[in-house]
Amino acid sequence: MNSPMRTTLIMFIIATVMVVLALRLYPWPIQQNLANKINEPLFPEYSSSDVKSIQIETFVFVDAAQGVVERFIINQRGNEWFIPSRANFPAQNVARLAEATSCLNDLKIEDLTSEDQKDYGLYGVHEPDSDAVGGKGTRFSLLAANAEPIASIVVGESPEGRPDQKYVRVSGQPQVYLVTFDEKVLSTELSSWVDPNLFRMSQEDARNIKYIEIDNYSADPDNFATSGKIKHNYRVRIDFAVQSSQPQATLIKADPAGKLEDEPIALTLPSQQPNWLTDVLLRLGSIPFNNIRPKQDLVAKYLAEQTANVQPLEFSSMLNSGFYYRGRENEQHQFLAIGGSLSLGKGNGSRLTMNFGRLSELQRGSTEVTRYAFLSAELDASLLPEPEPIETDDPAEQRNYERDLRQWNEAMDRAKRAVADFNLVHSKWYYLIPEGEYERLMPAIDRLQIGQ
């Protein structure tokens, strides 16, 4: 072999070796061994204890052609969670918060569905803020205290016939996986994240309700705003006496002009269940609300502190929501509500009232009618009767009286603190209650009389 041919052959061999080496050493995108990831956690290093913020982003159409990305955020401060887009209303649905922060723990890959971006629309895993025409998913992100993402996924469609499974994609990564995922944590409805126990009823409270009073009346909105004039439909009171296994109910009817009659009549409570009374009782511990509206800061302050010597004009903003200020009684600011009120007496000496205002405006994308409501509390001294003074020279009886009087004073102090705490919690907010719930809490008089 002559020298030129040998040189050419050597160069060819060298070139071939270099190509092979280049192919082996070139930093191609890493193709993970995805087969080995099946049944493995999608986020093996994830820790729910690091989560300080939950962010849910979804694309919502505002009309037939245009849409916006809506962001629903829940942030943690200290041990409490708040919703910035709802005036920092407390997120107190502990179970839902736990589900949201822990849902990525051991979220296992069940299948690799695709790595092709062309398939994103099919599986609904385009980022919600992408330029894609359709197939946009919901981005679910969990963030640390510094707002750095801990984990973020785009949740898309479910396979046909398998609603418990979802196609998901880690934000910024191409692979589409199939996982088992509970979509409840993707809800952007306020009701999904808040505590519906507006009356703050414990199981012990529920067993110790002393009475329920429904004051069912209505008003002409125009006249109500200037005069507070109302038209009664009825007033009913149900007393849960300790010495009787059956509650006792009295009804005060109204005449055609809307004026309550002078004498109450006994009302026979229905024996067949469910009925109007069970409707009311079941809702005392859980009254759903779809949204909230903050009161004016000064109004909230007056209601929280029950400030005396406040001019009626200071509460005029509440008329817009259907509440008319009628003065101060029992050391509390009192209101008439355009839709009536429901009160209950608790064994701790407090009377809690839910006042129902006007119908609210429809929320975007919703056809459900809601009604303004606000809650307040006051002391009901009749629930904590003072011990009768005694005239005796018996030291033992005198000690017993002094003990009873001390215990009564302590109970009154606890009741006052409970009232103040309840007013502090609710002073800032109007709650938007579905009209169907309102109608169950304030049943029509014909339901009372026929026992349904």
LOROMI-825554 format. One record per residue (C-alpha): residue number from 0; residue in three letters; z, x, y. Coordinates in Angstrom, 3 decimals, decimal comma, always signed. Layout:
# LOROMI-825554
SELO  num  residuo         w         u         v
SELO  NUM      Ala         Z         X         Y
...
//
This chain:
# LOROMI-825554
SELO  num  residuo         w         u         v
SELO    0      Met    +0,000    +0,000    +0,000
SELO    1      Asn    -1,069    +1,509    +3,275
SELO    2      Ser    +1,281    +1,847    +6,182
SELO    3      Pro    +0,019    -1,071    +8,331
SELO    4      Met    +0,318    -3,493    +5,390
SELO    5      Arg    +3,770    -2,208    +4,529
SELO    6      Thr    +4,867    -2,582    +8,136
SELO    7      Thr    +3,523    -6,124    +8,253
SELO    8      Leu    +5,331    -7,037    +5,017
SELO    9      Ile    +8,593    -5,594    +6,256
SELO   10      Met    +8,282    -7,480    +9,525
SELO   11      Phe    +7,561   -10,709    +7,642
SELO   12      Ile   +10,623   -10,247    +5,451
SELO   13      Ile   +12,790    -9,478    +8,472
SELO   14      Ala   +11,446   -12,536   +10,317
SELO   15      Thr   +12,117   -14,754    +7,301
SELO   16      Val   +15,674   -13,493    +7,001
SELO   17      Met   +16,261   -14,058   +10,713
SELO   18      Val   +14,953   -17,627   +10,504
SELO   19      Val   +17,243   -18,367    +7,575
SELO   20      Leu   +20,173   -16,828    +9,414
SELO   21      Ala   +19,297   -18,744   +12,579
SELO   22      Leu   +19,141   -22,003   +10,682
SELO   23      Arg   +22,490   -21,290    +9,096
SELO   24      Leu   +24,201   -20,088   +12,257
SELO   25      Tyr   +22,668   -22,441   +14,867
SELO   26      Pro   +25,364   -24,818   +16,221
SELO   27      Trp   +23,813   -28,048   +14,971
SELO   28      Pro   +25,913   -31,215   +15,587
SELO   29      Ile   +28,610   -31,208   +12,956
SELO   30      Gln   +27,776   -33,659   +10,200
SELO   31      Gln   +31,155   -34,593    +8,876
SELO   32      Asn   +31,541   -35,359    +5,252
SELO   33      Leu   +31,911   -39,028    +5,977
SELO   34      Ala   +32,105   -39,974    +2,341
SELO   35      Asn   +35,470   -38,230    +2,239
SELO   36      Lys   +36,684   -40,296    +5,228
SELO   37      Ile   +36,454   -43,636    +3,407
SELO   38      Asn   +39,982   -45,086    +3,095
SELO   39      Glu   +41,236   -42,442    +5,502
SELO   40      Pro   +42,845   -43,292    +8,888
SELO   41      Leu   +40,430   -43,568   +11,784
SELO   42      Phe   +43,072   -41,928   +14,009
SELO   43      Pro   +45,153   -39,694   +11,742
SELO   44      Glu   +47,179   -38,224   +14,638
SELO   45      Tyr   +47,874   -41,503   +16,425
SELO   46      Ser   +51,488   -42,319   +17,385
SELO   47      Ser   +52,367   -45,671   +18,910
SELO   48      Ser   +55,464   -44,197   +20,559
SELO   49      Asp   +53,218   -42,411   +23,078
SELO   50      Val   +51,594   -45,607   +24,363
SELO   51      Lys   +52,437   -46,534   +27,942
SELO   52      Ser   +49,414   -48,684   +28,782
SELO   53      Ile   +47,166   -51,152   +26,946
SELO   54      Gln   +43,690   -51,763   +28,353
SELO   55      Ile   +41,237   -54,410   +27,145
SELO   56      Glu   +37,739   -54,436   +28,650
SELO   57      Thr   +35,201   -57,111   +27,917
SELO   58      Phe   +31,867   -58,186   +29,383
SELO   59      Val   +31,931   -61,719   +30,757
SELO   60      Phe   +28,960   -63,677   +32,088
SELO   61      Val   +29,516   -65,216   +35,507
SELO   62      Asp   +26,239   -67,121   +35,315
SELO   63      Ala   +23,217   -67,318   +33,017
SELO   64      Ala   +21,872   -63,935   +34,096
SELO   65      Gln   +24,746   -61,829   +35,421
SELO   66      Gly   +28,083   -60,654   +34,178
SELO   67      Val   +30,993   -58,395   +34,970
SELO   68      Val   +33,393   -56,232   +33,005
SELO   69      Glu   +36,863   -57,743   +33,078
SELO   70      Arg   +39,808   -55,420   +32,552
SELO   71      Phe   +43,126   -56,747   +31,318
SELO   72      Ile   +45,859   -54,140   +31,560
SELO   73      Ile   +49,493   -54,116   +30,450
SELO   74      Asn   +51,601   -51,212   +31,695
SELO   75      Gln   +55,041   -50,067   +30,672
SELO   76      Arg   +57,712   -49,084   +33,179
SELO   77      Gly   +60,937   -48,005   +31,589
SELO   78      Asn   +61,511   -50,457   +28,755
SELO   79      Glu   +59,592   -53,303   +30,371
SELO   80      Trp   +55,897   -54,230   +30,249
SELO   81      Phe   +54,013   -55,759   +33,180
SELO   82      Ile   +50,542   -57,181   +33,861
SELO   83      Pro   +49,137   -55,717   +37,119
SELO   84      Ser   +46,302   -58,241   +37,397
SELO   85      Arg   +48,859   -61,076   +37,303
SELO   86      Ala   +51,057   -59,876   +40,160
SELO   87      Asn   +52,992   -57,651   +37,723
SELO   88      Phe   +54,197   -60,647   +35,737
SELO   89      Pro   +56,412   -59,511   +32,823
SELO   90      Ala   +54,694   -59,242   +29,441
SELO   91      Gln   +57,530   -60,294   +27,152
SELO   92      Asn   +55,788   -61,327   +23,951
SELO   93      Val   +57,507   -58,602   +21,975
SELO   94      Ala   +55,663   -59,355   +18,746
SELO   95      Arg   +52,223   -59,149   +20,377
SELO   96      Leu   +53,094   -55,914   +22,198
SELO   97      Ala   +54,239   -54,378   +18,920
SELO   98      Glu   +51,027   -55,487   +17,215
SELO   99      Ala   +48,895   -54,012   +19,990
SELO  100      Thr   +50,604   -50,627   +20,118
SELO  101      Ser   +50,745   -50,239   +16,336
SELO  102      Cys   +47,389   -51,720   +15,302
SELO  103      Leu   +45,764   -48,288   +15,123
SELO  104      Asn   +48,487   -46,893   +12,879
SELO  105      Asp   +46,770   -46,304    +9,546
SELO  106      Leu   +43,641   -48,201   +10,637
SELO  107      Lys   +41,540   -47,165    +7,672
SELO  108      Ile   +37,803   -46,652    +7,445
SELO  109      Glu   +36,450   -49,012    +4,807
SELO  110      Asp   +32,795   -48,151    +5,207
SELO  111      Leu   +30,364   -46,169    +7,347
SELO  112      Thr   +27,884   -48,765    +8,556
SELO  113      Ser   +25,550   -46,780   +10,797
SELO  114      Glu   +25,127   -43,693   +12,957
SELO  115      Asp   +22,047   -44,961   +14,756
SELO  116      Gln   +22,451   -46,096   +18,347
SELO  117      Lys   +19,630   -48,571   +17,787
SELO  118      Asp   +22,023   -50,535   +15,562
SELO  119      Tyr   +24,741   -50,914   +18,190
SELO  120      Gly   +23,428   -54,265   +19,368
SELO  121      Leu   +23,256   -55,580   +15,807
SELO  122      Tyr   +26,917   -54,762   +15,228
SELO  123      Gly   +28,053   -55,599   +18,762
SELO  124      Val   +29,474   -52,164   +19,543
SELO  125      His   +27,747   -51,246   +22,797
SELO  126      Glu   +30,295   -50,230   +25,424
SELO  127      Pro   +31,078   -53,266   +27,621
SELO  128      Asp   +30,005   -51,352   +30,747
SELO  129      Ser   +26,783   -50,000   +29,225
SELO  130      Asp   +23,297   -50,956   +30,399
SELO  131      Ala   +22,533   -52,645   +27,086
SELO  132      Val   +21,178   -56,156   +27,405
SELO  133      Gly   +23,269   -57,584   +24,565
SELO  134      Gly   +25,553   -56,644   +21,731
SELO  135      Lys   +28,418   -55,527   +23,923
SELO  136      Gly   +31,799   -55,178   +22,309
SELO  137      Thr   +35,362   -55,178   +23,556
SELO  138      Arg   +36,815   -51,812   +24,412
SELO  139      Phe   +40,443   -51,513   +23,341
SELO  140      Ser   +42,214   -48,467   +24,739
SELO  141      Leu   +45,755   -47,188   +24,411
SELO  142      Leu   +46,824   -44,709   +27,055
SELO  143      Ala   +49,677   -42,282   +27,636
SELO  144      Ala   +51,914   -42,054   +30,690
SELO  145      Asn   +49,374   -39,882   +32,522
SELO  146      Ala   +46,633   -42,493   +31,904
SELO  147      Glu   +44,978   -40,167   +29,393
SELO  148      Pro   +43,432   -42,088   +26,488
SELO  149      Ile   +45,320   -41,706   +23,237
SELO  150      Ala   +42,797   -43,777   +21,337
SELO  151      Ser   +39,903   -46,014   +22,324
SELO  152      Ile   +37,605   -48,126   +20,181
SELO  153      Val   +34,805   -50,582   +20,802
SELO  154      Val   +35,318   -53,660   +18,628
SELO  155      Gly   +32,207   -55,601   +17,688
SELO  156      Glu   +31,188   -58,363   +15,319
SELO  157      Ser   +32,573   -59,364   +11,932
SELO  158      Pro   +30,505   -59,265    +8,748
SELO  159      Glu   +29,401   -62,728    +7,696
SELO  160      Gly   +32,171   -64,511    +5,836
SELO  161      Arg   +34,753   -61,773    +6,534
SELO  162      Pro   +36,480   -62,642    +9,827
SELO  163      Asp   +39,369   -60,262    +9,149
SELO  164      Gln   +37,005   -57,282    +9,266
SELO  165      Lys   +35,306   -55,789   +12,308
SELO  166      Tyr   +32,604   -53,260   +13,068
SELO  167      Val   +34,136   -50,661   +15,355
SELO  168      Arg   +33,109   -47,448   +17,023
SELO  169      Val   +35,323   -44,778   +18,510
SELO  170      Ser   +34,421   -44,666   +22,204
SELO  171      Gly   +31,957   -41,854   +22,849
SELO  172      Gln   +31,162   -41,280   +19,173
SELO  173      Pro   +28,049   -42,490   +17,318
SELO  174      Gln   +29,436   -43,696   +13,990
SELO  175      Val   +29,924   -47,413   +13,375
SELO  176      Tyr   +32,694   -48,126   +10,886
SELO  177      Leu   +33,911   -51,199    +9,081
SELO  178      Val   +37,669   -51,767    +9,294
SELO  179      Thr   +40,198   -54,550    +8,825
SELO  180      Phe   +41,326   -55,469   +12,316
SELO  181      Asp   +43,288   -58,389   +13,785
SELO  182      Glu   +41,417   -59,483   +16,898
SELO  183      Lys   +44,470   -61,256   +18,357
SELO  184      Val   +45,339   -58,013   +20,158
SELO  185      Leu   +42,042   -58,277   +22,080
SELO  186      Ser   +43,087   -61,462   +23,855
SELO  187      Thr   +42,918   -61,385   +27,647
SELO  188      Glu   +44,654   -64,759   +27,949
SELO  189      Leu   +47,951   -64,509   +29,791
SELO  190      Ser   +49,560   -66,854   +27,272
SELO  191      Ser   +49,005   -64,277   +24,525
SELO  192      Trp   +51,261   -61,695   +26,182
SELO  193      Val   +54,084   -63,659   +27,780
SELO  194      Asp   +57,198   -65,391   +26,491
SELO  195      Pro   +56,748   -69,200   +26,553
SELO  196      Asn   +60,517   -69,729   +26,320
SELO  197      Leu   +60,773   -70,672   +29,990
SELO  198      Phe   +64,121   -72,419   +29,568
SELO  199      Arg   +65,411   -69,210   +27,947
SELO  200      Met   +66,772   -71,165   +25,009
SELO  201      Ser   +68,543   -69,325   +22,217
SELO  202      Gln   +69,238   -70,989   +18,891
SELO  203      Glu   +72,825   -71,475   +20,029
SELO  204      Asp   +71,600   -73,083   +23,277
SELO  205      Ala   +69,372   -75,452   +21,328
SELO  206      Arg   +72,372   -76,602   +19,299
SELO  207      Asn   +74,432   -77,028   +22,435
SELO  208      Ile   +72,211   -79,149   +24,688
SELO  209      Lys   +74,402   -81,792   +26,292
SELO  210      Tyr   +71,744   -84,002   +27,816
SELO  211      Ile   +68,079   -84,305   +28,738
SELO  212      Glu   +66,973   -86,230   +31,800
SELO  213      Ile   +63,375   -87,162   +32,575
SELO  214      Asp   +62,679   -88,348   +36,098
SELO  215      Asn   +59,161   -89,727   +35,858
SELO  216      Tyr   +57,578   -90,460   +39,222
SELO  217      Ser   +54,380   -89,790   +41,124
SELO  218      Ala   +53,205   -89,648   +44,714
SELO  219      Asp   +50,188   -89,975   +46,914
SELO  220      Pro   +49,392   -86,335   +47,814
SELO  221      Asp   +48,560   -87,143   +51,439
SELO  222      Asn   +51,726   -89,130   +52,150
SELO  223      Phe   +53,865   -86,837   +50,041
SELO  224      Ala   +53,064   -83,829   +52,211
SELO  225      Thr   +54,443   -85,519   +55,322
SELO  226      Ser   +57,189   -87,795   +53,995
SELO  227      Gly   +58,058   -86,785   +50,448
SELO  228      Lys   +57,635   -90,440   +49,480
SELO  229      Ile   +57,504   -91,019   +45,728
SELO  230      Lys   +56,940   -93,943   +43,379
SELO  231      His   +59,162   -94,049   +40,334
SELO  232      Asn   +57,944   -94,997   +36,897
SELO  233      Tyr   +61,309   -94,620   +35,147
SELO  234      Arg   +64,286   -92,353   +34,618
SELO  235      Val   +65,665   -91,750   +31,145
SELO  236      Arg   +68,707   -89,797   +30,019
SELO  237      Ile   +69,549   -88,747   +26,482
SELO  238      Asp   +73,143   -87,657   +25,872
SELO  239      Phe   +73,969   -85,559   +22,841
SELO  240      Ala   +77,626   -86,409   +22,403
SELO  241      Val   +79,753   -84,209   +20,185
SELO  242      Gln   +81,558   -87,143   +18,612
SELO  243      Ser   +78,355   -88,925   +17,631
SELO  244      Ser   +75,708   -87,812   +15,183
SELO  245      Gln   +73,101   -89,831   +17,066
SELO  246      Pro   +72,138   -89,160   +20,700
SELO  247      Gln   +72,603   -92,018   +23,131
SELO  248      Ala   +69,805   -92,901   +25,537
SELO  249      Thr   +69,711   -94,977   +28,699
SELO  250      Leu   +66,655   -96,065   +30,631
SELO  251      Ile   +66,365   -97,055   +34,284
SELO  252      Lys   +63,161   -98,930   +34,940
SELO  253      Ala   +61,356   -99,173   +38,249
SELO  254      Asp   +60,157  -102,328   +39,983
SELO  255      Pro   +56,477  -102,758   +40,905
SELO  256      Ala   +57,086  -101,032   +44,233
SELO  257      Gly   +58,318   -97,923   +42,438
SELO  258      Lys   +62,017   -98,353   +43,234
SELO  259      Leu   +64,517   -97,717   +40,466
SELO  260      Glu   +66,568  -100,698   +39,327
SELO  261      Asp   +70,318  -100,609   +39,804
SELO  262      Glu   +71,492  -100,819   +36,217
SELO  263      Pro   +70,462   -98,643   +33,264
SELO  264      Ile   +69,765  -100,253   +29,926
SELO  265      Ala   +70,339   -98,870   +26,455
SELO  266      Leu   +67,224   -97,382   +24,921
SELO  267      Thr   +66,747   -97,375   +21,187
SELO  268      Leu   +65,546   -93,974   +20,108
SELO  269      Pro   +62,728   -93,818   +17,561
SELO  270      Ser   +63,666   -93,088   +13,967
SELO  271      Gln   +60,185   -92,256   +12,723
SELO  272      Gln   +59,026   -88,693   +13,342
SELO  273      Pro   +57,204   -87,234   +15,121
SELO  274      Asn   +57,889   -89,233   +18,270
SELO  275      Trp   +58,196   -88,755   +22,009
SELO  276      Leu   +61,698   -87,300   +21,768
SELO  277      Thr   +60,783   -84,718   +19,135
SELO  278      Asp   +57,775   -83,838   +21,306
SELO  279      Val   +60,160   -83,036   +24,143
SELO  280      Leu   +62,782   -81,243   +22,036
SELO  281      Leu   +60,247   -79,036   +20,274
SELO  282      Arg   +58,843   -77,868   +23,598
SELO  283      Leu   +62,107   -76,912   +25,232
SELO  284      Gly   +61,985   -73,518   +23,520
SELO  285      Ser   +58,258   -72,956   +23,937
SELO  286      Ile   +56,235   -74,304   +26,841
SELO  287      Pro   +52,846   -72,574   +26,970
SELO  288      Phe   +51,404   -71,642   +30,340
SELO  289      Asn   +47,912   -70,346   +30,994
SELO  290      Asn   +48,473   -68,582   +34,265
SELO  291      Ile   +50,958   -67,925   +37,039
SELO  292      Arg   +50,878   -67,926   +40,807
SELO  293      Pro   +53,379   -65,943   +42,885
SELO  294      Lys   +55,372   -67,729   +45,563
SELO  295      Gln   +55,565   -66,311   +49,062
SELO  296      Asp   +57,981   -63,388   +49,171
SELO  297      Leu   +60,382   -65,047   +51,596
SELO  298      Val   +60,427   -68,301   +49,621
SELO  299      Ala   +61,131   -66,362   +46,442
SELO  300      Lys   +63,990   -64,559   +48,186
SELO  301      Tyr   +65,539   -67,822   +49,406
SELO  302      Leu   +65,305   -69,354   +45,925
SELO  303      Ala   +66,682   -66,282   +44,179
SELO  304      Glu   +69,642   -65,931   +46,532
SELO  305      Gln   +69,982   -69,669   +47,292
SELO  306      Thr   +70,288   -68,690   +50,938
SELO  307      Ala   +72,071   -71,254   +53,089
SELO  308      Asn   +70,968   -72,406   +56,566
SELO  309      Val   +67,249   -72,188   +55,821
SELO  310      Gln   +64,948   -74,368   +57,881
SELO  311      Pro   +62,741   -76,788   +55,882
SELO  312      Leu   +59,660   -75,258   +57,478
SELO  313      Glu   +60,361   -72,051   +55,529
SELO  314      Phe   +59,421   -73,892   +52,328
SELO  315      Ser   +56,261   -75,522   +53,702
SELO  316      Ser   +53,984   -73,285   +51,602
SELO  317      Met   +55,324   -75,017   +48,497
SELO  318      Leu   +53,662   -78,262   +49,592
SELO  319      Asn   +50,313   -76,719   +48,654
SELO  320      Ser   +51,497   -76,684   +45,050
SELO  321      Gly   +53,038   -80,180   +45,171
SELO  322      Phe   +56,722   -79,523   +46,008
SELO  323      Tyr   +58,560   -81,142   +48,932
SELO  324      Tyr   +61,796   -79,643   +50,221
SELO  325      Arg   +64,486   -82,295   +50,546
SELO  326      Gly   +67,483   -80,216   +51,562
SELO  327      Arg   +70,412   -78,386   +50,098
SELO  328      Glu   +72,881   -79,988   +47,691
SELO  329      Asn   +75,351   -78,563   +45,197
SELO  330      Glu   +74,809   -75,152   +46,815
SELO  331      Gln   +71,166   -75,242   +45,729
SELO  332      His   +67,835   -75,922   +47,416
SELO  333      Gln   +66,502   -79,239   +46,127
SELO  334      Phe   +62,888   -80,412   +45,851
SELO  335      Leu   +60,833   -83,449   +45,030
SELO  336      Ala   +57,841   -82,682   +42,831
SELO  337      Ile   +54,650   -84,682   +42,953
SELO  338      Gly   +54,652   -84,995   +39,148
SELO  339      Gly   +58,349   -85,603   +38,466
SELO  340      Ser   +60,908   -83,407   +36,739
SELO  341      Leu   +62,630   -82,708   +33,454
SELO  342      Ser   +66,219   -81,449   +33,371
SELO  343      Leu   +68,585   -80,413   +30,644
SELO  344      Gly   +72,291   -79,703   +30,636
SELO  345      Lys   +73,506   -76,749   +28,614
SELO  346      Gly   +76,919   -76,267   +27,159
SELO  347      Asn   +77,483   -73,261   +29,397
SELO  348      Gly   +77,681   -75,560   +32,439
SELO  349      Ser   +74,185   -75,089   +33,847
SELO  350      Arg   +71,578   -77,722   +34,609
SELO  351      Leu   +68,022   -76,407   +34,280
SELO  352      Thr   +65,108   -78,270   +35,854
SELO  353      Met   +61,367   -77,965   +35,483
SELO  354      Asn   +59,600   -79,521   +38,469
SELO  355      Phe   +55,971   -80,560   +38,036
SELO  356      Gly   +53,620   -80,243   +41,000
SELO  357      Arg   +49,978   -80,998   +41,607
SELO  358      Leu   +47,014   -80,286   +39,364
SELO  359      Ser   +45,695   -76,780   +39,805
SELO  360      Glu   +42,153   -75,620   +40,361
SELO  361      Leu   +40,091   -74,923   +37,232
SELO  362      Gln   +40,075   -71,298   +36,178
SELO  363      Arg   +36,752   -69,521   +35,753
SELO  364      Gly   +35,238   -70,159   +32,356
SELO  365      Ser   +37,831   -72,799   +31,468
SELO  366      Thr   +37,676   -76,580   +31,315
SELO  367      Glu   +41,399   -77,043   +30,630
SELO  368      Val   +43,301   -78,884   +33,330
SELO  369      Thr   +46,647   -77,350   +34,300
SELO  370      Arg   +49,518   -78,349   +36,556
SELO  371      Tyr   +51,837   -76,327   +38,774
SELO  372      Ala   +55,464   -76,114   +37,667
SELO  373      Phe   +58,496   -74,201   +38,775
SELO  374      Leu   +61,975   -73,869   +37,333
SELO  375      Ser   +65,392   -73,807   +38,924
SELO  376      Ala   +69,032   -73,986   +37,864
SELO  377      Glu   +72,254   -75,303   +39,333
SELO  378      Leu   +75,853   -75,669   +38,256
SELO  379      Asp   +76,792   -78,946   +36,580
SELO  380      Ala   +80,585   -79,044   +36,844
SELO  381      Ser   +80,760   -82,219   +34,729
SELO  382      Leu   +79,864   -80,095   +31,718
SELO  383      Leu   +82,949   -77,931   +32,259
SELO  384      Pro   +85,776   -80,318   +33,185
SELO  385      Glu   +88,780   -78,704   +34,790
SELO  386      Pro   +92,044   -78,940   +32,817
SELO  387      Glu   +94,303   -81,699   +34,097
SELO  388      Pro   +97,376   -80,391   +35,932
SELO  389      Ile  +100,598   -81,033   +34,066
SELO  390      Glu  +104,128   -81,713   +35,186
SELO  391      Thr  +106,479   -80,224   +32,653
SELO  392      Asp  +109,492   -77,997   +32,342
SELO  393      Asp  +108,428   -76,879   +28,887
SELO  394      Pro  +107,499   -73,165   +29,136
SELO  395      Ala  +105,175   -73,388   +26,105
SELO  396      Glu  +103,175   -76,266   +27,605
SELO  397      Gln  +103,013   -74,467   +30,936
SELO  398      Arg  +101,671   -71,331   +29,223
SELO  399      Asn   +99,067   -73,411   +27,389
SELO  400      Tyr   +97,960   -74,989   +30,663
SELO  401      Glu   +97,713   -71,617   +32,374
SELO  402      Arg   +95,688   -70,301   +29,447
SELO  403      Asp   +93,332   -73,298   +29,583
SELO  404      Leu   +92,972   -72,921   +33,344
SELO  405      Arg   +92,185   -69,217   +33,004
SELO  406      Gln   +89,586   -69,912   +30,336
SELO  407      Trp   +88,067   -72,641   +32,498
SELO  408      Asn   +87,774   -70,282   +35,483
SELO  409      Glu   +86,137   -67,681   +33,259
SELO  410      Ala   +83,688   -70,307   +31,937
SELO  411      Met   +82,855   -71,370   +35,506
SELO  412      Asp   +82,209   -67,757   +36,488
SELO  413      Arg   +79,898   -67,304   +33,491
SELO  414      Ala   +78,067   -70,512   +34,381
SELO  415      Lys   +77,549   -69,367   +37,973
SELO  416      Arg   +76,207   -66,024   +36,767
SELO  417      Ala   +73,874   -67,798   +34,315
SELO  418      Val   +72,569   -70,039   +37,128
SELO  419      Ala   +72,022   -67,072   +39,442
SELO  420      Asp   +70,260   -65,105   +36,710
SELO  421      Phe   +67,976   -68,024   +35,822
SELO  422      Asn   +67,012   -68,535   +39,473
SELO  423      Leu   +66,364   -64,821   +39,919
SELO  424      Val   +63,983   -64,765   +36,938
SELO  425      His   +61,991   -67,841   +37,984
SELO  426      Ser   +62,204   -67,689   +41,785
SELO  427      Lys   +58,952   -65,721   +42,168
SELO  428      Trp   +56,627   -67,838   +40,073
SELO  429      Tyr   +54,696   -71,046   +39,689
SELO  430      Tyr   +53,627   -71,636   +36,088
SELO  431      Leu   +50,331   -73,350   +35,285
SELO  432      Ile   +51,129   -75,738   +32,438
SELO  433      Pro   +48,338   -77,416   +30,418
SELO  434      Glu   +48,143   -81,079   +31,343
SELO  435      Gly   +48,473   -82,043   +27,683
SELO  436      Glu   +51,853   -80,294   +27,534
SELO  437      Tyr   +52,940   -82,031   +30,727
SELO  438      Glu   +52,093   -85,427   +29,229
SELO  439      Arg   +54,263   -84,674   +26,192
SELO  440      Leu   +57,178   -83,503   +28,309
SELO  441      Met   +56,833   -86,549   +30,596
SELO  442      Pro   +55,872   -89,375   +28,220
SELO  443      Ala   +54,495   -92,634   +29,574
SELO  444      Ile   +57,024   -95,476   +29,636
SELO  445      Asp   +55,175   -97,479   +26,999
SELO  446      Arg   +55,839   -94,647   +24,511
SELO  447      Leu   +59,569   -94,891   +25,247
SELO  448      Gln   +59,723   -98,651   +24,776
SELO  449      Ile   +57,715   -98,907   +21,589
SELO  450      Gly   +59,440   -95,885   +20,091
SELO  451      Gln   +56,443   -93,632   +19,489
//
